[in-house]
Amino acid sequence: MPELSRFFGIIIRMYFDEHNPPHIHVEHQGDKAVFAFNGNITRGQLKSRTAIKLVREWIDLHVSELQEDWELAQAGNPIKKINPLD
């Protein structure tokens, strides 16, 4: 599972053989959640409200890059890393 970004102990990944709607897999301190590109959690949970806030902020900053990576992954092409939050 390719890693898109990593920051503040948060790992963000995207699978190549995923189903719609577009989403990312997020892991933080053993918790796992799936986020849609609008920032909603669609599966799982993160206990840290701060981590949720940071992931949503990151998504907002990189939604066009996420969409591009989703399209690359759907076509079976390598995805591009996305800058972490600073």
C-alpha positions in Angstrom: 0.0 0.0 0.0 1.8 3.2 -1.2 2.4 5.9 1.4 1.3 9.4 0.2 2.5 11.4 3.2 3.6 11.2 6.8 3.5 14.0 9.4 3.1 14.3 13.2 2.8 10.5 13.6 0.0 10.3 11.0 0.5 8.0 8.0 -1.6 8.5 4.9 -1.9 5.8 2.2 -3.8 5.0 -0.9 -4.4 1.6 -2.4 -4.0 0.9 -6.1 -7.0 -1.5 -6.4 -9.5 0.6 -4.5 -13.2 1.2 -5.2 -15.0 4.5 -5.5 -15.7 7.0 -4.0 -12.1 8.3 -3.8 -10.6 8.1 -0.3 -7.4 7.7 1.7 -6.4 5.4 4.6 -5.1 7.1 7.7 -3.2 5.5 10.6 -2.4 7.3 13.9 -1.1 5.6 17.1 -2.7 2.2 16.0 -6.0 3.7 15.1 -7.2 3.4 11.5 -9.7 5.4 9.5 -10.8 6.0 6.0 -11.3 9.6 4.9 -13.2 10.8 1.8 -11.7 13.7 -0.1 -14.2 16.0 1.6 -12.7 15.2 5.0 -15.5 12.9 6.3 -14.6 9.7 8.0 -16.3 6.9 6.2 -14.9 3.9 8.1 -13.0 3.4 11.3 -11.9 6.0 13.8 -9.1 8.1 15.1 -9.3 8.7 18.8 -7.2 11.9 18.6 -9.3 14.9 17.7 -6.1 16.8 16.9 -5.1 14.1 14.3 -8.5 14.3 12.7 -8.2 18.1 12.5 -4.7 17.8 11.0 -5.8 15.2 8.4 -8.7 17.4 7.3 -6.5 20.4 7.0 -4.0 18.3 4.9 -6.8 17.1 2.7 -8.1 20.7 2.1 -4.6 21.8 1.1 -4.0 18.9 -1.3 -7.4 17.8 -2.7 -6.4 18.3 -6.3 -3.2 16.3 -5.8 -5.3 13.6 -4.1 -7.6 13.5 -7.0 -4.7 13.2 -9.4 -3.2 10.3 -7.4 -6.6 8.6 -7.3 -6.8 8.7 -11.1 -3.2 7.5 -11.4 -3.9 4.6 -9.0 -7.1 3.6 -10.8 -5.1 3.4 -14.1 -2.5 1.2 -12.4 0.2 3.9 -12.5 2.5 4.9 -9.7 1.2 7.6 -7.4 3.1 10.7 -6.3 4.1 11.6 -2.8 2.3 14.6 -1.3 4.0 17.1 1.0 3.3 16.8 4.7 2.0 19.5 6.9 4.8 21.7 8.3 
